[in-house]
Amino acid sequence: MSDFLTLSSNDYAALLAGSERAIGVLREEARVALKTPFTYPGRGELTLFLTSNGARVRVSEGGQLIRFLEGQGMDLSMDEVISRTVFNAIKQTGARMGQGQIYLEVDAEGVPQALGTFTQALLEIVGLRHCKYKDALVQLNRANAGPSRDVSLPPDF
């Protein structure tokens, strides 16, 4: 984070509100570590990383979310249900995943809306550890798979 300009959660609020001054920083080349008022439970603050080339802005969580989930025993490479849930949440925001990070690319004017949507998706994914999404998805998977057929029974039984 040393080569990133660190901005406070007040600046996060200003960006969400569409402050011209805050958006102006992103109309030039910039690397910003943006603190949010949210935390990863037991792991510290949720910081977003914004990288701008003057035209496009990449909003990322810097790989923190994947590390957080793994630290909670929710390894995406080992748990298909969690993996599908996370990828679906990411896809719904228009975000992408690459190099261990979740990111969204927009123009500077699109940052306020994208920031809110992106943050909401991250918080929902963090909440997986506290909710019953996983159990619901397991049941849905089973229902979609249909009834299992016992091979010892005749097909017309």
CYANA upper distance limits for C-alpha pairs under 8 A (distance plus 0.5 A):
  1 MET  CA     33 ALA  CA      7.45
  3 ASP  CA     31 ARG  CA      7.83
  4 PHE  CA     31 ARG  CA      5.41
  4 PHE  CA     32 VAL  CA      5.42
  4 PHE  CA     33 ALA  CA      6.14
  5 LEU  CA     30 ALA  CA      8.42
  5 LEU  CA     31 ARG  CA      6.61
  5 LEU  CA     32 VAL  CA      5.17
  5 LEU  CA     33 ALA  CA      6.41
  6 THR  CA     32 VAL  CA      6.32
  6 THR  CA     33 ALA  CA      5.16
  6 THR  CA     34 LEU  CA      6.50
  6 THR  CA     35 LYS  CA      7.93
  7 LEU  CA     11 ASP  CA      6.44
  7 LEU  CA     12 TYR  CA      8.01
  7 LEU  CA     32 VAL  CA      7.41
  7 LEU  CA     33 ALA  CA      6.60
  7 LEU  CA     34 LEU  CA      5.39
  7 LEU  CA     35 LYS  CA      6.62
  8 SER  CA     12 TYR  CA      7.02
  8 SER  CA     34 LEU  CA      6.69
  8 SER  CA     35 LYS  CA      5.56
  8 SER  CA     36 THR  CA      7.62
  9 SER  CA     13 ALA  CA      6.78
  9 SER  CA     34 LEU  CA      7.48
  9 SER  CA     35 LYS  CA      5.43
  9 SER  CA     36 THR  CA      5.09
  9 SER  CA     37 PRO  CA      6.10
 10 ASN  CA     14 ALA  CA      6.75
 11 ASP  CA     15 LEU  CA      6.65
 11 ASP  CA     22 ALA  CA      7.44
 11 ASP  CA     34 LEU  CA      7.97
 12 TYR  CA     16 LEU  CA      6.74
 12 TYR  CA     34 LEU  CA      6.86
 12 TYR  CA     35 LYS  CA      7.23
 12 TYR  CA     36 THR  CA      6.53
 13 ALA  CA     17 ALA  CA      6.66
 14 ALA  CA     18 GLY  CA      6.81
 14 ALA  CA     19 SER  CA      5.79
 14 ALA  CA     22 ALA  CA      6.86
 15 LEU  CA     19 SER  CA      6.13
 15 LEU  CA     22 ALA  CA      6.10
 15 LEU  CA     23 ILE  CA      6.90
 15 LEU  CA    111 VAL  CA      7.79
 15 LEU  CA    112 PRO  CA      5.98
 15 LEU  CA    115 LEU  CA      8.43
 16 LEU  CA    111 VAL  CA      8.22
 16 LEU  CA    112 PRO  CA      4.93
 16 LEU  CA    113 GLN  CA      7.43
 16 LEU  CA    115 LEU  CA      7.07
 16 LEU  CA    116 GLY  CA      7.03
 17 ALA  CA    112 PRO  CA      7.03
 18 GLY  CA     22 ALA  CA      8.00
 18 GLY  CA     23 ILE  CA      7.42
 18 GLY  CA    112 PRO  CA      5.98
 19 SER  CA     23 ILE  CA      6.68
 20 GLU  CA     24 GLY  CA      6.29
 21 ARG  CA     25 VAL  CA      7.39
 22 ALA  CA     26 LEU  CA      7.96
 23 ILE  CA     27 ARG  CA      7.23
 23 ILE  CA    108 ALA  CA      6.77
 23 ILE  CA    109 GLU  CA      7.45
 23 ILE  CA    111 VAL  CA      8.08
 24 GLY  CA     28 GLU  CA      7.84
 24 GLY  CA    108 ALA  CA      8.44
 25 VAL  CA     30 ALA  CA      7.50
 26 LEU  CA     30 ALA  CA      6.64
 26 LEU  CA     51 THR  CA      8.44
 26 LEU  CA     52 SER  CA      6.23
 26 LEU  CA     54 GLY  CA      6.90
 26 LEU  CA     57 VAL  CA      7.52
 26 LEU  CA    108 ALA  CA      6.32
 27 ARG  CA     52 SER  CA      7.74
 27 ARG  CA     53 ASN  CA      8.31
 27 ARG  CA     54 GLY  CA      5.08
 27 ARG  CA     55 ALA  CA      6.90
 27 ARG  CA    108 ALA  CA      6.43
 28 GLU  CA     52 SER  CA      7.19
 28 GLU  CA     53 ASN  CA      6.89
 28 GLU  CA     54 GLY  CA      4.49
 28 GLU  CA     55 ALA  CA      8.04
 29 GLU  CA     51 THR  CA      8.09
 29 GLU  CA     52 SER  CA      5.56
 29 GLU  CA     53 ASN  CA      4.95
 29 GLU  CA     54 GLY  CA      5.31
 30 ALA  CA     50 LEU  CA      8.19
 30 ALA  CA     51 THR  CA      6.23
 30 ALA  CA     52 SER  CA      5.53
 30 ALA  CA     53 ASN  CA      7.27
 30 ALA  CA     54 GLY  CA      8.10
 31 ARG  CA     49 PHE  CA      7.83
 31 ARG  CA     50 LEU  CA      6.33
 31 ARG  CA     51 THR  CA      5.04
 31 ARG  CA     52 SER  CA      6.95
 32 VAL  CA     49 PHE  CA      6.16
 32 VAL  CA     50 LEU  CA      5.50
 32 VAL  CA     51 THR  CA      6.82
 33 ALA  CA     47 THR  CA      6.97
 33 ALA  CA     48 LEU  CA      6.34
 33 ALA  CA     49 PHE  CA      5.12
 33 ALA  CA     50 LEU  CA      6.95
 34 LEU  CA     47 THR  CA      6.04
 34 LEU  CA     48 LEU  CA      5.51
 34 LEU  CA     49 PHE  CA      6.48
 34 LEU  CA     50 LEU  CA      7.78
 35 LYS  CA     45 GLU  CA      7.80
 35 LYS  CA     46 LEU  CA      7.12
 35 LYS  CA     47 THR  CA      5.06
 35 LYS  CA     48 LEU  CA      6.90
 36 THR  CA     45 GLU  CA      7.69
 36 THR  CA     46 LEU  CA      6.42
 36 THR  CA     47 THR  CA      6.31
 36 THR  CA     48 LEU  CA      7.82
 37 PRO  CA     45 GLU  CA      8.04
 37 PRO  CA     46 LEU  CA      8.04
 38 PHE  CA     45 GLU  CA      6.52
 38 PHE  CA     46 LEU  CA      6.00
 39 THR  CA     43 ARG  CA      7.73
 39 THR  CA     44 GLY  CA      5.90
 39 THR  CA     45 GLU  CA      4.50
 39 THR  CA     46 LEU  CA      5.30
 40 TYR  CA     44 GLY  CA      5.92
 40 TYR  CA     45 GLU  CA      6.40
 40 TYR  CA     46 LEU  CA      6.50
 40 TYR  CA     68 PHE  CA      7.79
 40 TYR  CA    126 VAL  CA      7.65
 43 ARG  CA     68 PHE  CA      7.93
 46 LEU  CA     61 GLU  CA      8.25
 46 LEU  CA     64 GLN  CA      8.46
 47 THR  CA     61 GLU  CA      7.02
 48 LEU  CA     59 VAL  CA      7.23
 48 LEU  CA     60 SER  CA      6.20
 48 LEU  CA     61 GLU  CA      5.30
 48 LEU  CA     62 GLY  CA      7.40
 49 PHE  CA     58 ARG  CA      8.33
 49 PHE  CA     59 VAL  CA      6.22
 49 PHE  CA     60 SER  CA      5.56
 49 PHE  CA     61 GLU  CA      6.47
 49 PHE  CA     62 GLY  CA      6.76
 50 LEU  CA     57 VAL  CA      6.91
 50 LEU  CA     58 ARG  CA      5.97
 50 LEU  CA     59 VAL  CA      5.10
 50 LEU  CA     60 SER  CA      6.89
 51 THR  CA     57 VAL  CA      6.02
 51 THR  CA     58 ARG  CA      5.65
 51 THR  CA     59 VAL  CA      7.25
 52 SER  CA     56 ARG  CA      6.20
 52 SER  CA     57 VAL  CA      4.81
 52 SER  CA     58 ARG  CA      6.88
 53 ASN  CA     57 VAL  CA      7.27
 54 GLY  CA    108 ALA  CA      8.39
 55 ALA  CA    107 ASP  CA      6.44
 55 ALA  CA    108 ALA  CA      7.32
 56 ARG  CA    105 GLU  CA      7.13
 56 ARG  CA    106 VAL  CA      6.12
 56 ARG  CA    107 ASP  CA      4.98
 56 ARG  CA    108 ALA  CA      6.84
 57 VAL  CA    105 GLU  CA      6.04
 57 VAL  CA    106 VAL  CA      5.86
 57 VAL  CA    107 ASP  CA      6.13
 57 VAL  CA    108 ALA  CA      6.53
 57 VAL  CA    111 VAL  CA      8.04
 58 ARG  CA    103 TYR  CA      6.97
 58 ARG  CA    104 LEU  CA      6.12
 58 ARG  CA    105 GLU  CA      4.91
 58 ARG  CA    106 VAL  CA      7.13
 59 VAL  CA    103 TYR  CA      5.90
 59 VAL  CA    104 LEU  CA      5.69
 59 VAL  CA    105 GLU  CA      6.77
 59 VAL  CA    115 LEU  CA      8.01
 60 SER  CA    101 GLN  CA      7.22
 60 SER  CA    102 ILE  CA      6.20
 60 SER  CA    103 TYR  CA      4.73
 60 SER  CA    104 LEU  CA      7.05
 61 GLU  CA     65 LEU  CA      7.20
 61 GLU  CA    101 GLN  CA      7.02
 61 GLU  CA    102 ILE  CA      6.64
 61 GLU  CA    103 TYR  CA      7.37
 62 GLY  CA    101 GLN  CA      6.15
 62 GLY  CA    102 ILE  CA      7.89
 63 GLY  CA     67 ARG  CA      7.05
 63 GLY  CA    100 GLY  CA      5.93
 63 GLY  CA    101 GLN  CA      4.73
 63 GLY  CA    102 ILE  CA      7.27
 64 GLN  CA     68 PHE  CA      6.51
 64 GLN  CA    101 GLN  CA      8.16
 65 LEU  CA     69 LEU  CA      6.68
 65 LEU  CA    101 GLN  CA      8.38
 65 LEU  CA    122 LEU  CA      7.95
 65 LEU  CA    126 VAL  CA      7.95
 66 ILE  CA     70 GLU  CA      6.69
 66 ILE  CA     76 LEU  CA      8.49
 66 ILE  CA    100 GLY  CA      7.52
 66 ILE  CA    101 GLN  CA      7.87
 67 ARG  CA     71 GLY  CA      6.58
 68 PHE  CA     72 GLN  CA      6.92
 69 LEU  CA     73 GLY  CA      7.03
 69 LEU  CA     74 MET  CA      5.52
 69 LEU  CA     75 ASP  CA      7.02
 69 LEU  CA    126 VAL  CA      7.92
 70 GLU  CA     74 MET  CA      5.41
 70 GLU  CA     75 ASP  CA      5.25
 70 GLU  CA     76 LEU  CA      8.06
 72 GLN  CA    129 ARG  CA      7.92
 74 MET  CA     78 MET  CA      8.49
 74 MET  CA     79 ASP  CA      7.39
 74 MET  CA     82 ILE  CA      7.42
 75 ASP  CA     79 ASP  CA      6.47
 75 ASP  CA     82 ILE  CA      8.30
 75 ASP  CA     83 SER  CA      8.40
 76 LEU  CA     80 GLU  CA      7.31
 76 LEU  CA     82 ILE  CA      6.65
 76 LEU  CA     83 SER  CA      5.14
 77 SER  CA     83 SER  CA      7.55
 79 ASP  CA     83 SER  CA      6.56
 80 GLU  CA     84 ARG  CA      6.52
 81 VAL  CA     85 THR  CA      6.65
 81 VAL  CA    134 LYS  CA      7.04
 81 VAL  CA    137 LEU  CA      7.10
 81 VAL  CA    138 VAL  CA      7.26
 82 ILE  CA     86 VAL  CA      6.56
 82 ILE  CA    134 LYS  CA      7.04
 83 SER  CA     87 PHE  CA      6.58
 84 ARG  CA     88 ASN  CA      6.44
 85 THR  CA     89 ALA  CA      6.75
 85 THR  CA    134 LYS  CA      8.39
 86 VAL  CA     90 ILE  CA      6.68
 86 VAL  CA    125 ILE  CA      6.91
 87 PHE  CA     91 LYS  CA      6.52
 88 ASN  CA     92 GLN  CA      6.68
 89 ALA  CA     93 THR  CA      7.27
 89 ALA  CA    121 ALA  CA      6.78
 89 ALA  CA    125 ILE  CA      7.94
 90 ILE  CA     94 GLY  CA      7.16
 90 ILE  CA     95 ALA  CA      5.85
 90 ILE  CA     96 ARG  CA      6.97
 90 ILE  CA     97 MET  CA      8.27
 90 ILE  CA    102 ILE  CA      8.12
 90 ILE  CA    121 ALA  CA      7.40
 91 LYS  CA     95 ALA  CA      6.31
 91 LYS  CA     96 ARG  CA      7.32
 93 THR  CA    117 THR  CA      6.91
 93 THR  CA    118 PHE  CA      7.03
 93 THR  CA    121 ALA  CA      7.59
 94 GLY  CA    104 LEU  CA      7.38
 95 ALA  CA    102 ILE  CA      7.28
 95 ALA  CA    103 TYR  CA      5.99
 95 ALA  CA    104 LEU  CA      4.96
 95 ALA  CA    105 GLU  CA      8.01
 95 ALA  CA    118 PHE  CA      8.12
 96 ARG  CA    102 ILE  CA      6.23
 96 ARG  CA    103 TYR  CA      5.95
 96 ARG  CA    104 LEU  CA      6.76
 97 MET  CA    101 GLN  CA      6.09
 97 MET  CA    102 ILE  CA      4.93
 97 MET  CA    103 TYR  CA      6.68
 98 GLY  CA    102 ILE  CA      7.08
 98 GLY  CA    103 TYR  CA      8.34
104 LEU  CA    114 ALA  CA      8.12
104 LEU  CA    118 PHE  CA      8.00
106 VAL  CA    110 GLY  CA      6.19
106 VAL  CA    111 VAL  CA      6.96
106 VAL  CA    114 ALA  CA      7.87
107 ASP  CA    111 VAL  CA      7.25
110 GLY  CA    114 ALA  CA      6.59
111 VAL  CA    115 LEU  CA      6.11
112 PRO  CA    116 GLY  CA      7.01
113 GLN  CA    117 THR  CA      6.83
114 ALA  CA    118 PHE  CA      6.30
115 LEU  CA    119 THR  CA      6.43
116 GLY  CA    120 GLN  CA      6.60
117 THR  CA    121 ALA  CA      6.79
118 PHE  CA    122 LEU  CA      6.82
119 THR  CA    123 LEU  CA      6.69
120 GLN  CA    124 GLU  CA      6.66
121 ALA  CA    125 ILE  CA      6.72
122 LEU  CA    126 VAL  CA      6.64
123 LEU  CA    127 GLY  CA      6.58
124 GLU  CA    128 LEU  CA      7.15
127 GLY  CA    131 CYS  CA      6.77
128 LEU  CA    132 LYS  CA      7.71
128 LEU  CA    133 TYR  CA      6.85
128 LEU  CA    134 LYS  CA      7.70
132 LYS  CA    136 ALA  CA      6.65
133 TYR  CA    137 LEU  CA      6.55
134 LYS  CA    138 VAL  CA      6.67
135 ASP  CA    139 GLN  CA      6.80
136 ALA  CA    140 LEU  CA      6.62
137 LEU  CA    141 ASN  CA      6.43
138 VAL  CA    142 ARG  CA      6.76
139 GLN  CA    143 ALA  CA      6.66
140 LEU  CA    144 ASN  CA      6.54
141 ASN  CA    145 ALA  CA      6.60
142 ARG  CA    146 GLY  CA      7.14
143 ALA  CA    147 PRO  CA      8.06
149 ARG  CA    153 LEU  CA      8.49
153 LEU  CA    157 PHE  CA      7.01
